[in-house]
Amino acid sequence: MFIRHRDDPRRSDVQHQRIPWIPGSESDPRSHVGRGRGSPARRVPFHIYTISIQKGPTHLESARFGEMRALRLVKLDKAAHRLRCHVETLRVHIRTGRLRAIRGPHGAYYVDAEVLASYPRPHRGWPAPEKFAEEDLERSWSFVEGVLPKARVWRDRELALVDELHAHPERNRRLYRLISVHCLRRLGLTFGQIAAELGITPRHARRLSDASLFLALRRELVRRDKAQTQAAALAMRRQDRDLLRRRRWPPRRAS
């Protein structure tokens, strides 16, 4: 806002600018109101906006709005308040398809009141783990075939080693636990259930599930091959020593 007195010699410079004056007001230097009072001339710029008023539906209204009025719809936050759960929980149920909802004009979710009345209340925490019988736990060892590769050279030996450890776990307790964890995970047990079944901690069961069963079986077979080769070489050395001793000292003849 610029203020100039009417007796100011620079007033003519202000008047030549292309800014409208309000006629008949104090801002008009030619008005008798401003001259009589001796008030300064004020330059006030105005901005005029055109607002169009439409009686029809705007672009924000959805085509489903007529259908939504026919139904008894409840907004999602109020539905969450009725079910005593968080609104994000219901959003997850909508995304996964467990709860049917309708999109409103501005993107909000609305749930039918009848569906909401029969919808079960969500429970906090993880669902209760499924219980398995002893037959299912024994049958889980057959899932090990899906973990091993299809190489025929080693596959038969690996399956034979798995059967051996299933019958005699004390021969390699660490490998037995590794095989059991992988088989029970394929069956659907949680880490807590596996830990209770094998007598270990859930953290230990989680670490065993990340380990490679294929590499563990292959290492065990290679270790057994090396041990067998070393045992055979040691037996040959002993046999050679026995032969040398017999040649140096032949048995005495009876006199």
Contacts in CASP RR format, 6 or more apart in sequence:
PFRMAT RR
TARGET T0000
AUTHOR 0000-0000-0000
METHOD contacts of the structure
MODEL  1
MFIRHRDDPRRSDVQHQRIPWIPGSESDPRSHVGRGRGSPARRVPFHIYT
ISIQKGPTHLESARFGEMRALRLVKLDKAAHRLRCHVETLRVHIRTGRLR
AIRGPHGAYYVDAEVLASYPRPHRGWPAPEKFAEEDLERSWSFVEGVLPK
ARVWRDRELALVDELHAHPERNRRLYRLISVHCLRRLGLTFGQIAAELGI
TPRHARRLSDASLFLALRRELVRRDKAQTQAAALAMRRQDRDLLRRRRWP
PRRAS
1 42 0 8 1.000
1 43 0 8 1.000
1 44 0 8 1.000
2 14 0 8 1.000
2 42 0 8 1.000
2 43 0 8 1.000
3 40 0 8 1.000
3 41 0 8 1.000
3 42 0 8 1.000
4 10 0 8 1.000
4 11 0 8 1.000
4 14 0 8 1.000
4 40 0 8 1.000
4 41 0 8 1.000
4 43 0 8 1.000
5 11 0 8 1.000
5 40 0 8 1.000
5 41 0 8 1.000
6 29 0 8 1.000
6 34 0 8 1.000
6 35 0 8 1.000
6 38 0 8 1.000
6 40 0 8 1.000
6 41 0 8 1.000
11 29 0 8 1.000
11 41 0 8 1.000
14 41 0 8 1.000
14 43 0 8 1.000
15 29 0 8 1.000
17 43 0 8 1.000
19 43 0 8 1.000
19 45 0 8 1.000
20 45 0 8 1.000
20 46 0 8 1.000
21 27 0 8 1.000
21 28 0 8 1.000
21 29 0 8 1.000
21 43 0 8 1.000
22 28 0 8 1.000
22 44 0 8 1.000
23 31 0 8 1.000
24 31 0 8 1.000
24 33 0 8 1.000
25 31 0 8 1.000
25 33 0 8 1.000
26 33 0 8 1.000
26 34 0 8 1.000
26 37 0 8 1.000
26 39 0 8 1.000
26 41 0 8 1.000
26 42 0 8 1.000
27 41 0 8 1.000
27 42 0 8 1.000
27 43 0 8 1.000
27 44 0 8 1.000
28 34 0 8 1.000
28 41 0 8 1.000
29 41 0 8 1.000
34 41 0 8 1.000
57 65 0 8 1.000
60 105 0 8 1.000
60 106 0 8 1.000
61 105 0 8 1.000
62 68 0 8 1.000
62 103 0 8 1.000
62 104 0 8 1.000
62 105 0 8 1.000
64 102 0 8 1.000
64 103 0 8 1.000
64 104 0 8 1.000
65 104 0 8 1.000
65 105 0 8 1.000
67 102 0 8 1.000
68 102 0 8 1.000
68 104 0 8 1.000
68 110 0 8 1.000
71 102 0 8 1.000
71 112 0 8 1.000
71 113 0 8 1.000
72 112 0 8 1.000
72 113 0 8 1.000
72 114 0 8 1.000
73 102 0 8 1.000
73 110 0 8 1.000
73 111 0 8 1.000
73 112 0 8 1.000
73 113 0 8 1.000
74 82 0 8 1.000
74 110 0 8 1.000
74 111 0 8 1.000
74 112 0 8 1.000
74 113 0 8 1.000
74 116 0 8 1.000
75 108 0 8 1.000
75 109 0 8 1.000
75 110 0 8 1.000
76 87 0 8 1.000
76 90 0 8 1.000
76 91 0 8 1.000
76 101 0 8 1.000
76 108 0 8 1.000
76 109 0 8 1.000
76 110 0 8 1.000
76 111 0 8 1.000
77 87 0 8 1.000
79 90 0 8 1.000
79 111 0 8 1.000
79 116 0 8 1.000
80 86 0 8 1.000
80 87 0 8 1.000
80 89 0 8 1.000
80 90 0 8 1.000
82 116 0 8 1.000
83 90 0 8 1.000
83 116 0 8 1.000
83 119 0 8 1.000
83 121 0 8 1.000
83 122 0 8 1.000
84 121 0 8 1.000
85 121 0 8 1.000
85 122 0 8 1.000
89 122 0 8 1.000
90 99 0 8 1.000
90 109 0 8 1.000
90 111 0 8 1.000
90 122 0 8 1.000
91 109 0 8 1.000
93 99 0 8 1.000
93 122 0 8 1.000
94 100 0 8 1.000
94 101 0 8 1.000
94 109 0 8 1.000
99 111 0 8 1.000
99 115 0 8 1.000
99 119 0 8 1.000
100 111 0 8 1.000
100 112 0 8 1.000
100 115 0 8 1.000
101 109 0 8 1.000
101 110 0 8 1.000
101 111 0 8 1.000
102 109 0 8 1.000
102 110 0 8 1.000
102 111 0 8 1.000
102 112 0 8 1.000
103 109 0 8 1.000
103 110 0 8 1.000
104 110 0 8 1.000
129 189 0 8 1.000
129 190 0 8 1.000
129 192 0 8 1.000
129 193 0 8 1.000
130 188 0 8 1.000
132 187 0 8 1.000
132 188 0 8 1.000
132 189 0 8 1.000
132 193 0 8 1.000
136 187 0 8 1.000
137 184 0 8 1.000
137 187 0 8 1.000
137 197 0 8 1.000
139 187 0 8 1.000
140 183 0 8 1.000
140 184 0 8 1.000
140 186 0 8 1.000
140 187 0 8 1.000
141 162 0 8 1.000
141 166 0 8 1.000
141 179 0 8 1.000
141 183 0 8 1.000
143 182 0 8 1.000
143 183 0 8 1.000
143 186 0 8 1.000
143 187 0 8 1.000
144 159 0 8 1.000
144 162 0 8 1.000
144 179 0 8 1.000
144 182 0 8 1.000
144 183 0 8 1.000
144 213 0 8 1.000
145 159 0 8 1.000
147 182 0 8 1.000
147 186 0 8 1.000
147 213 0 8 1.000
147 214 0 8 1.000
148 155 0 8 1.000
148 158 0 8 1.000
148 159 0 8 1.000
148 213 0 8 1.000
148 214 0 8 1.000
148 217 0 8 1.000
149 155 0 8 1.000
149 214 0 8 1.000
154 218 0 8 1.000
154 221 0 8 1.000
157 221 0 8 1.000
158 217 0 8 1.000
158 218 0 8 1.000
158 221 0 8 1.000
161 217 0 8 1.000
161 220 0 8 1.000
161 221 0 8 1.000
162 179 0 8 1.000
162 217 0 8 1.000
164 171 0 8 1.000
165 171 0 8 1.000
165 172 0 8 1.000
165 175 0 8 1.000
165 176 0 8 1.000
165 179 0 8 1.000
166 176 0 8 1.000
166 179 0 8 1.000
169 176 0 8 1.000
172 220 0 8 1.000
175 216 0 8 1.000
175 217 0 8 1.000
175 220 0 8 1.000
177 198 0 8 1.000
177 200 0 8 1.000
177 208 0 8 1.000
178 208 0 8 1.000
178 211 0 8 1.000
178 213 0 8 1.000
178 216 0 8 1.000
179 213 0 8 1.000
180 194 0 8 1.000
180 197 0 8 1.000
180 198 0 8 1.000
181 194 0 8 1.000
181 198 0 8 1.000
181 205 0 8 1.000
181 208 0 8 1.000
181 209 0 8 1.000
182 208 0 8 1.000
182 209 0 8 1.000
182 213 0 8 1.000
184 193 0 8 1.000
184 194 0 8 1.000
184 197 0 8 1.000
185 194 0 8 1.000
185 209 0 8 1.000
189 197 0 8 1.000
191 202 0 8 1.000
191 205 0 8 1.000
191 206 0 8 1.000
191 209 0 8 1.000
192 202 0 8 1.000
192 205 0 8 1.000
194 200 0 8 1.000
194 202 0 8 1.000
194 205 0 8 1.000
195 201 0 8 1.000
195 202 0 8 1.000
195 204 0 8 1.000
195 205 0 8 1.000
198 205 0 8 1.000
END
